[in-house]
């Protein structure tokens, strides 16, 4: 009889009574983990103190690494090793004070059998809230039951009560009464007819969306499989970012200079310096404009209807940031780009919808939005934003929607009201400029496409952008990332905690309409389109149909 060397049975320590295990998922970038570690320590101390006051001990499941200078889980492999020493049935808290890569801990969380709570600090300075929203969305897609909670320092009664409930029962449910399923629609309504017609056209004629290196920043929730996309009529063209860099090398300096002159003539302000390590330079912007031209030419080669550039991780050590190129692609008015032989202008008079960080929920939404808004005669410029933070102002809860610089200029009122600043070195070692500005007041439709229960869903709602005093805008920029474009958004009929409890992404998609009536009509058309495609549609907050 042949004998084999079998692996030893997996041994995990038993859970200690009234002990909560804590973990901290971090960034993949060492510079970010080192910079953010003090904020993580401070928040972990607050969570530990709150647990102690409720009679529970916190056991941190992994140590501070003096060689690295931080105590984050910074890779998928490390996360798997950490979970080997966590009792499989123990209460587990994921403490997020910063942006985190969800795949670092997803493998362990998939097999964990004890109650899971994800907590984040209510702070704009370090994006723990953004990290929480990504992780909870990833867990939702993975079908892993979890709870979530957020607080500035866990001294407030609301957070303490929520923590107590989770400790006592193993789960915490928040109010989501703002969400309702799409009711029956009048098939004779013009907007419903439009949405249905566009859906059938998409399904019959099909669309090709290009993705430069799928998967970015640990966003498992942002990857939607072909099996879910293809029935919509959407097909992936998988591209390599190395091809993008190679195409950039073929773009002439004169072409980049022409694009730069076009932007200068329209009033885009560049905040230039001379230090490549910390300031925006002419060379960085030239590289970014070559990326813009290269992306359009590759998109033309493959007949793309939309495109997504991963950039972060993929290109951060190779070329300056992609955000300026992304923002230009998303705008109707942009520097003209011709085919390599000069015979044709590419995508003339229209945006090429770009989905930042190759988030497929954004890709589907941007494509649909572009087609509806174009058909209705509205500005089809659309972008995602991070749900970064928010605060009360003037009797309303005003969100800080903020993204790394890829917002279209029309959202700021045009290039003359937009500016470009160097990206923070912590995340962008080779720099590059943003396409930034303050979003103009107006009516918006917001939405999110996501995966839940193995199927596609979309949450959709109405909102408006408010005009805050300059001092308040600056306070919010200083409290978050001042280099990035900002939108002061009010979501109608949706409270702060309702959005945090329900939203299935760190990203939200936004598009302007000319007025409230136009926004209501565009929302109806969008809902009808998604329903016709078989996507489950959920209305959020005050929505008029």
C-alpha positions as CSV (number, residue, x, y, z in Angstrom):
1,X,0.0,0.0,0.0
2,X,1.4,3.3,-1.0
3,X,1.7,6.0,1.7
4,X,1.7,9.7,1.1
5,X,2.9,12.6,3.2
6,X,-0.4,14.3,4.0
7,X,-0.6,17.9,5.2
8,X,-1.2,18.3,9.0
9,X,-4.8,19.2,9.9
10,X,-5.3,22.9,10.2
11,X,-5.1,23.9,13.8
12,X,-6.6,27.1,15.1
13,X,-6.7,28.2,18.7
14,X,-10.0,28.2,20.4
15,X,-11.8,31.5,20.9
16,X,-11.4,33.1,24.3
17,X,-14.6,34.2,26.1
18,X,-15.5,37.9,25.6
19,X,-12.5,38.4,23.3
20,X,-12.8,40.2,20.0
21,X,-10.0,39.8,17.4
22,X,-9.1,42.8,15.4
23,X,-7.3,43.1,12.1
24,X,-6.2,46.1,10.0
25,X,-6.1,45.8,6.2
26,X,-3.9,48.4,4.6
27,X,-2.6,49.7,1.3
28,X,-0.2,47.9,-1.1
29,X,2.0,51.0,-1.2
30,X,4.5,51.2,1.6
31,X,4.6,55.0,1.5
32,X,0.8,55.1,2.2
33,X,1.0,52.5,5.0
34,X,3.8,54.4,6.8
35,X,2.1,57.8,6.4
36,X,-1.3,56.5,7.6
37,X,-0.1,54.3,10.4
38,X,-0.4,56.9,13.2
39,X,-4.1,57.6,12.2
40,X,-4.7,53.8,12.3
41,X,-3.1,53.5,15.7
42,X,-5.3,56.3,17.1
43,X,-8.5,54.8,15.8
44,X,-7.6,51.3,16.9
45,X,-7.1,52.7,20.4
46,X,-10.5,54.3,20.4
47,X,-12.2,51.0,19.2
48,X,-10.2,49.0,21.9
49,X,-11.4,51.5,24.6
50,X,-15.0,51.2,23.5
51,X,-14.8,47.4,23.6
52,X,-13.2,47.5,27.1
53,X,-16.0,49.7,28.4
54,X,-18.5,47.2,27.2
55,X,-16.6,44.4,29.0
56,X,-14.7,42.9,26.0
57,X,-11.0,42.5,25.4
58,X,-9.5,43.3,22.0
59,X,-6.8,40.9,20.7
60,X,-4.9,42.3,17.7
61,X,-4.3,39.4,15.4
62,X,-1.1,40.7,13.8
63,X,1.8,42.8,15.2
64,X,3.5,46.0,14.2
65,X,6.4,45.4,11.9
66,X,9.4,47.6,12.8
67,X,11.2,46.9,9.6
68,X,8.2,48.1,7.5
69,X,7.2,50.8,9.9
70,X,3.6,49.9,10.1
71,X,1.2,47.2,11.4
72,X,-1.1,46.7,8.4
73,X,-1.9,43.5,6.5
74,X,-0.3,44.6,3.2
75,X,-0.7,41.5,1.0
76,X,-3.1,38.7,0.3
77,X,-0.6,36.1,1.4
78,X,0.1,37.9,4.7
79,X,-3.7,38.1,5.3
80,X,-4.1,34.3,4.7
81,X,-1.3,33.7,7.3
82,X,-2.8,36.0,9.8
83,X,-6.2,34.3,9.7
84,X,-4.5,30.9,10.5
85,X,-4.1,32.2,14.1
86,X,-7.6,33.6,14.4
87,X,-10.2,31.3,16.0
88,X,-12.7,30.6,13.1
89,X,-15.7,31.2,15.3
90,X,-14.4,34.3,17.2
91,X,-16.0,37.7,16.9
92,X,-13.8,39.7,14.4
93,X,-13.6,43.4,13.8
94,X,-11.9,44.9,10.7
95,X,-10.7,48.3,11.8
96,X,-10.4,50.7,8.8
97,X,-9.0,54.2,9.4
98,X,-7.4,54.4,5.9
99,X,-7.9,53.2,2.4
100,X,-7.5,49.4,2.4
101,X,-7.1,46.7,-0.3
102,X,-10.0,44.4,0.3
103,X,-8.4,41.3,-1.3
104,X,-5.7,41.4,1.5
105,X,-8.3,40.0,3.9
106,X,-11.1,38.6,1.7
107,X,-9.7,35.1,1.6
108,X,-9.7,34.9,5.4
109,X,-13.1,36.6,5.7
110,X,-14.7,34.1,3.2
111,X,-13.9,31.2,5.5
112,X,-14.4,32.9,8.9
113,X,-17.5,31.6,10.7
114,X,-17.7,34.0,13.6
115,X,-19.5,37.4,13.4
116,X,-17.7,40.0,11.4
117,X,-17.9,43.8,12.0
118,X,-16.2,46.4,9.7
119,X,-15.7,49.7,11.5
120,X,-14.4,53.0,10.1
121,X,-13.5,56.4,11.5
122,X,-15.8,59.3,10.4
123,X,-13.0,61.4,9.1
124,X,-12.1,62.9,5.7
125,X,-8.4,63.2,6.3
126,X,-7.7,59.5,6.0
127,X,-10.2,57.6,3.8
128,X,-11.3,54.9,6.2
129,X,-14.9,55.4,5.2
130,X,-14.0,54.8,1.6
131,X,-12.1,51.6,2.6
132,X,-15.1,50.4,4.6
133,X,-17.5,50.9,1.7
134,X,-15.3,49.0,-0.6
135,X,-14.8,46.1,1.8
136,X,-18.5,45.8,2.7
137,X,-19.3,45.9,-1.0
138,X,-16.8,43.2,-1.7
139,X,-18.2,41.0,1.1
140,X,-21.7,41.5,-0.3
141,X,-20.5,40.3,-3.7
142,X,-18.8,37.4,-2.0
143,X,-21.9,36.5,-0.1
144,X,-20.2,36.9,3.3
145,X,-22.5,38.1,6.1
146,X,-21.2,41.1,7.9
147,X,-22.1,44.2,9.8
148,X,-20.7,47.7,9.6
149,X,-20.4,50.7,11.9
150,X,-18.7,54.2,11.7
151,X,-17.8,56.8,14.3
152,X,-15.4,59.6,14.8
153,X,-13.9,58.1,17.9
154,X,-16.5,55.6,19.2
155,X,-17.4,57.8,22.2
156,X,-20.9,58.8,20.8
157,X,-23.9,57.0,22.1
158,X,-25.1,55.9,18.6
159,X,-21.8,54.1,17.9
160,X,-21.6,52.6,21.4
161,X,-25.2,51.3,21.2
162,X,-24.4,49.7,17.8
163,X,-21.3,48.1,19.0
164,X,-23.1,46.7,22.0
165,X,-25.8,45.3,19.8
166,X,-23.3,43.5,17.6
167,X,-21.4,42.1,20.6
168,X,-24.7,40.8,22.1
169,X,-26.3,39.4,19.0
170,X,-23.5,39.0,16.4
171,X,-25.2,41.3,13.9
172,X,-26.1,45.0,13.5
173,X,-28.8,46.2,11.1
174,X,-29.3,49.8,10.1
175,X,-32.3,51.6,8.7
176,X,-32.6,51.2,5.0
177,X,-36.2,52.3,4.6
178,X,-35.1,54.8,1.9
179,X,-34.7,51.9,-0.5
180,X,-37.6,50.5,-2.5
181,X,-37.9,48.3,-5.6
182,X,-38.8,50.0,-8.9
183,X,-42.6,49.8,-9.3
184,X,-44.5,49.2,-12.5
185,X,-43.8,51.8,-15.2
186,X,-46.2,53.3,-17.8
187,X,-45.0,51.8,-21.1
188,X,-46.4,54.7,-23.0
189,X,-44.4,57.3,-21.1
190,X,-41.8,58.9,-23.5
191,X,-38.9,58.3,-21.1
192,X,-39.9,54.7,-20.6
193,X,-40.1,54.2,-24.3
194,X,-36.7,55.7,-24.7
195,X,-35.1,53.6,-22.0
196,X,-36.6,50.4,-23.4
197,X,-35.5,51.3,-27.0
198,X,-31.9,52.1,-25.9
199,X,-31.8,48.8,-23.9
200,X,-32.9,46.8,-26.9
201,X,-30.4,48.6,-29.1
202,X,-27.6,47.8,-26.7
203,X,-28.6,44.2,-26.4
204,X,-28.9,43.7,-30.1
205,X,-26.0,45.9,-31.5
206,X,-23.7,45.2,-28.5
207,X,-21.0,47.4,-27.0
208,X,-17.3,46.8,-26.5
209,X,-15.7,48.2,-23.4
210,X,-11.9,48.2,-23.1
211,X,-10.2,47.6,-19.8
212,X,-6.5,48.2,-19.3
213,X,-5.5,45.5,-16.8
214,X,-8.6,44.5,-14.9
215,X,-8.6,44.7,-11.1
216,X,-7.3,47.7,-9.2
217,X,-6.6,48.6,-5.6
218,X,-8.1,45.4,-4.2
219,X,-11.6,46.3,-5.4
220,X,-13.0,42.8,-5.8
221,X,-16.5,44.4,-6.0
222,X,-15.4,46.3,-9.1
223,X,-14.9,43.2,-11.2
224,X,-18.1,42.1,-12.9
225,X,-17.8,38.8,-14.8
226,X,-18.6,38.4,-18.4
227,X,-21.5,36.0,-17.6
228,X,-23.3,39.0,-16.0
229,X,-22.2,41.6,-18.6
230,X,-22.8,39.7,-21.8
231,X,-26.6,39.4,-21.4
232,X,-26.7,43.2,-21.3
233,X,-25.0,43.3,-24.7
234,X,-21.7,44.4,-23.1
235,X,-18.4,42.7,-24.0
236,X,-14.9,43.2,-22.6
237,X,-11.8,44.0,-24.6
238,X,-9.0,43.1,-22.4
239,X,-6.0,45.4,-22.9
240,X,-2.6,45.7,-21.3
241,X,-1.3,48.9,-19.8
242,X,2.1,48.1,-21.3
243,X,0.5,48.6,-24.7
244,X,-0.7,52.0,-23.5
245,X,2.8,53.0,-22.5
246,X,4.1,51.8,-25.8
247,X,1.5,53.8,-27.7
248,X,2.4,56.9,-25.6
249,X,6.0,56.5,-26.9
250,X,4.7,56.8,-30.5
251,X,2.9,60.1,-29.8
252,X,4.9,63.1,-31.0
253,X,5.9,66.0,-28.7
254,X,4.2,68.3,-31.2
255,X,0.9,66.5,-30.7
256,X,1.1,66.8,-26.9
257,X,2.0,70.5,-27.3
258,X,-1.0,71.1,-29.5
259,X,-3.3,69.6,-26.8
260,X,-1.6,71.7,-24.2
261,X,-2.1,74.9,-26.3
262,X,-5.8,74.0,-26.7
263,X,-6.2,73.7,-22.9
264,X,-4.3,76.9,-22.3
265,X,-6.5,78.8,-24.7
266,X,-9.6,77.5,-22.8
267,X,-8.3,78.7,-19.5
268,X,-7.2,75.5,-17.6
269,X,-4.8,76.6,-14.9
270,X,-1.8,74.5,-14.2
271,X,-0.1,74.9,-10.8
272,X,3.5,74.3,-11.9
273,X,6.7,74.0,-10.0
274,X,10.2,72.6,-10.7
275,X,10.7,69.8,-8.2
276,X,9.7,66.5,-9.9
277,X,9.3,64.8,-6.6
278,X,6.8,67.1,-5.0
279,X,5.5,69.6,-7.7
280,X,3.7,69.5,-11.0
281,X,6.1,69.9,-13.9
282,X,5.7,70.5,-17.7
283,X,7.2,67.1,-18.4
284,X,4.6,65.4,-16.3
285,X,1.7,67.1,-18.1
286,X,3.3,66.3,-21.5
287,X,3.3,62.6,-20.6
288,X,-0.3,62.8,-19.4
289,X,-1.4,64.4,-22.7
290,X,0.4,61.6,-24.6
291,X,-1.5,59.1,-22.6
292,X,-4.8,60.9,-23.5
293,X,-3.9,60.7,-27.2
294,X,-2.7,57.1,-26.9
295,X,-5.9,56.0,-25.1
296,X,-8.1,57.5,-27.9
297,X,-6.1,55.8,-30.6
298,X,-6.2,52.4,-29.0
299,X,-9.9,52.8,-28.3
300,X,-10.4,53.6,-32.0
301,X,-8.3,50.6,-33.0
302,X,-10.7,48.3,-31.1
303,X,-13.9,50.2,-31.7
304,X,-14.5,50.8,-28.0
305,X,-17.7,52.4,-26.6
306,X,-16.0,53.1,-23.2
307,X,-12.6,52.6,-21.7
308,X,-11.0,52.1,-18.3
309,X,-7.4,52.7,-17.2
310,X,-6.3,51.0,-14.0
311,X,-3.1,53.2,-13.6
312,X,-2.6,52.7,-9.8
313,X,-0.3,49.8,-9.2
314,X,-0.1,49.1,-12.9
315,X,1.5,52.4,-14.0
316,X,2.3,54.4,-10.9
317,X,6.1,53.5,-11.1
318,X,6.2,54.0,-14.9
319,X,4.5,57.2,-16.0
320,X,2.7,60.2,-14.3
321,X,-1.0,59.9,-13.2
322,X,-3.8,59.1,-15.6
323,X,-6.3,61.5,-14.1
324,X,-5.8,64.4,-16.4
325,X,-6.3,62.1,-19.4
326,X,-9.3,60.5,-17.8
327,X,-11.0,63.8,-17.1
328,X,-10.5,65.0,-20.7
329,X,-11.9,61.7,-22.1
330,X,-15.1,62.2,-20.0
331,X,-15.8,65.7,-21.4
332,X,-17.6,66.6,-24.6
333,X,-15.3,69.5,-25.3
334,X,-11.7,68.3,-25.3
335,X,-8.5,68.6,-27.3
336,X,-9.0,67.1,-30.8
337,X,-7.1,63.9,-31.5
338,X,-6.6,62.5,-35.0
339,X,-5.9,59.1,-36.2
340,X,-2.3,58.1,-36.7
341,X,-2.4,59.0,-40.4
342,X,-4.2,62.3,-39.6
343,X,-7.2,61.5,-41.7
344,X,-9.9,61.4,-39.0
345,X,-10.7,63.1,-35.8
346,X,-11.4,60.4,-33.2
347,X,-14.7,60.4,-31.3
348,X,-15.3,63.9,-32.6
349,X,-17.8,66.0,-30.6
350,X,-18.4,63.4,-28.0
351,X,-16.8,62.1,-24.8
352,X,-15.3,58.6,-24.6
353,X,-16.7,57.5,-21.3
354,X,-13.9,56.5,-19.0
355,X,-14.3,54.4,-15.9
356,X,-11.7,55.3,-13.3
357,X,-9.8,52.5,-11.5
358,X,-11.4,50.0,-14.0
359,X,-14.5,49.8,-11.8
360,X,-17.0,47.8,-13.9
361,X,-20.0,49.1,-11.9
362,X,-18.9,52.5,-13.2
363,X,-18.3,51.2,-16.7
364,X,-21.8,49.9,-17.2
365,X,-23.3,53.0,-15.6
366,X,-21.2,55.4,-17.6
367,X,-22.1,53.8,-20.9
368,X,-25.8,53.8,-20.0
369,X,-25.8,57.3,-18.8
370,X,-23.9,58.5,-21.9
371,X,-26.5,57.0,-24.2
372,X,-29.6,58.3,-22.3
373,X,-28.2,61.8,-21.7
374,X,-27.1,62.1,-25.3
375,X,-30.5,61.0,-26.6
376,X,-32.2,63.5,-24.3
377,X,-30.0,66.4,-25.5
378,X,-28.3,66.7,-22.0
379,X,-24.6,67.1,-21.4
380,X,-23.5,63.4,-21.2
381,X,-20.3,64.1,-19.2
382,X,-20.4,61.7,-16.3
383,X,-17.9,60.7,-13.6
384,X,-17.5,58.6,-10.5
385,X,-16.6,60.1,-7.2
386,X,-15.4,58.5,-3.9
387,X,-17.9,58.8,-1.1
388,X,-15.3,60.5,0.9
389,X,-16.9,62.2,3.9
390,X,-19.6,64.7,4.8
391,X,-20.8,67.2,7.3
392,X,-23.9,69.3,8.1
393,X,-24.2,72.7,6.6
394,X,-27.1,75.1,6.5
395,X,-29.5,72.4,7.8
396,X,-28.6,69.8,5.2
397,X,-26.1,66.9,5.3
398,X,-23.7,67.8,2.5
399,X,-21.5,65.0,1.2
400,X,-17.9,65.5,0.1
401,X,-17.8,63.6,-3.2
402,X,-14.2,63.6,-4.3
403,X,-12.1,61.7,-6.8
404,X,-8.5,61.7,-7.8
405,X,-8.8,64.2,-10.6
406,X,-10.7,62.6,-13.4
407,X,-13.9,64.7,-13.3
408,X,-15.0,66.3,-16.6
409,X,-14.4,70.1,-16.9
410,X,-18.1,70.8,-17.6
411,X,-18.9,69.7,-14.0
412,X,-16.9,72.6,-12.8
413,X,-18.4,75.1,-15.3
414,X,-15.7,74.6,-18.0
415,X,-11.9,74.6,-18.3
416,X,-11.8,78.2,-17.2
417,X,-13.1,77.1,-13.8
418,X,-10.8,74.1,-13.6
419,X,-7.2,73.6,-12.5
420,X,-4.5,71.0,-12.4
421,X,-2.4,70.3,-9.3
422,X,0.3,67.6,-8.7
423,X,-1.0,64.4,-7.3
424,X,0.1,63.6,-3.7
425,X,3.5,61.8,-3.7
426,X,2.2,59.3,-1.2
427,X,0.0,57.7,-3.8
428,X,1.6,59.0,-7.1
429,X,5.4,58.9,-7.0
430,X,5.8,60.2,-10.5
431,X,3.3,63.0,-10.1
432,X,1.0,64.2,-12.8
433,X,-1.8,66.7,-12.7
434,X,-5.4,66.4,-11.8
435,X,-8.4,67.8,-13.6
436,X,-9.9,69.5,-10.6
437,X,-12.5,72.1,-9.7
438,X,-15.5,72.8,-7.6
439,X,-18.7,71.2,-9.0
440,X,-21.3,73.8,-10.0
441,X,-24.7,73.9,-8.3
442,X,-27.3,71.9,-10.1
443,X,-29.6,68.9,-10.2
444,X,-28.0,65.4,-10.4
445,X,-28.9,61.8,-10.8
446,X,-26.7,59.4,-8.8
447,X,-26.4,55.7,-9.0
448,X,-24.4,52.6,-8.5
449,X,-24.4,49.2,-10.3
450,X,-23.3,46.3,-8.1
451,X,-23.3,42.6,-7.7
452,X,-25.4,41.0,-5.0
453,X,-26.7,37.4,-4.7
454,X,-24.9,36.6,-8.0
455,X,-27.0,39.1,-10.0
456,X,-26.7,42.7,-11.1
457,X,-28.4,45.4,-9.2
458,X,-28.5,49.2,-9.5
459,X,-29.4,51.8,-6.8
460,X,-30.5,55.1,-8.2
461,X,-31.6,58.4,-6.7
462,X,-31.8,62.1,-7.0
463,X,-29.7,64.8,-5.6
464,X,-28.5,68.4,-6.0
465,X,-25.2,70.1,-5.8
466,X,-25.0,73.1,-3.5
467,X,-22.8,76.2,-3.6
468,X,-20.9,76.5,-0.3
469,X,-19.0,79.6,0.8
470,X,-15.4,79.6,-0.3
471,X,-14.2,79.2,3.3
472,X,-16.4,76.1,3.8
473,X,-15.2,74.6,0.5
474,X,-11.6,75.2,1.5
475,X,-12.2,73.6,5.0
476,X,-13.6,70.5,3.3
477,X,-10.7,70.3,0.8
478,X,-8.2,70.8,3.6
479,X,-10.0,68.0,5.6
480,X,-9.7,65.6,2.7
481,X,-7.4,65.9,-0.4
482,X,-7.1,69.5,-1.5
483,X,-5.7,68.6,-4.9
484,X,-8.8,66.7,-6.0
485,X,-12.1,67.8,-7.6
486,X,-14.9,68.2,-5.1
487,X,-18.7,68.0,-5.3
488,X,-20.9,69.3,-2.5
489,X,-23.7,66.8,-2.9
490,X,-27.1,66.5,-1.1
491,X,-28.9,63.2,-1.6
492,X,-32.6,63.8,-1.5
493,X,-34.4,61.6,1.1
494,X,-31.2,59.7,2.0
495,X,-29.5,60.3,5.4
496,X,-25.9,59.9,6.1
497,X,-26.3,56.6,7.9
498,X,-28.7,55.2,5.4
499,X,-26.3,55.7,2.5
500,X,-23.4,54.2,4.5
501,X,-25.5,51.2,5.4
502,X,-26.8,50.5,1.9
503,X,-24.2,51.7,-0.6
504,X,-22.4,48.8,-2.3
505,X,-19.2,50.6,-3.4
506,X,-16.7,53.2,-2.5
507,X,-17.7,54.9,-5.7
508,X,-20.9,56.8,-6.8
509,X,-21.8,57.7,-10.3
510,X,-23.1,61.3,-11.0
511,X,-24.5,63.2,-14.0
512,X,-26.1,66.6,-14.2
513,X,-29.4,67.5,-15.8
514,X,-30.5,71.0,-16.8
515,X,-33.2,71.2,-14.1
516,X,-35.2,69.1,-11.6
517,X,-37.8,68.0,-14.1
518,X,-35.1,67.0,-16.6
519,X,-33.3,65.0,-13.8
520,X,-36.5,63.2,-12.9
521,X,-37.1,62.3,-16.5
522,X,-33.6,61.1,-17.1
523,X,-33.8,59.0,-13.9
524,X,-37.0,57.4,-15.3
525,X,-35.4,56.6,-18.6
526,X,-32.4,55.1,-16.9
527,X,-34.5,52.9,-14.6
528,X,-36.5,51.7,-17.6
529,X,-33.3,50.8,-19.5
530,X,-31.9,48.8,-16.6
531,X,-35.1,47.0,-16.0
532,X,-35.4,46.1,-19.7
533,X,-31.9,44.6,-19.5
534,X,-32.9,42.5,-16.5
535,X,-31.0,44.5,-13.9
536,X,-32.8,44.7,-10.5
537,X,-33.5,48.4,-10.0
538,X,-33.8,50.0,-6.5
539,X,-35.0,53.6,-6.0
540,X,-33.3,55.4,-3.1
541,X,-34.8,58.4,-1.3
542,X,-37.1,60.9,-2.8
543,X,-37.6,59.9,-6.4
544,X,-40.5,61.1,-8.6
545,X,-41.6,58.8,-11.4
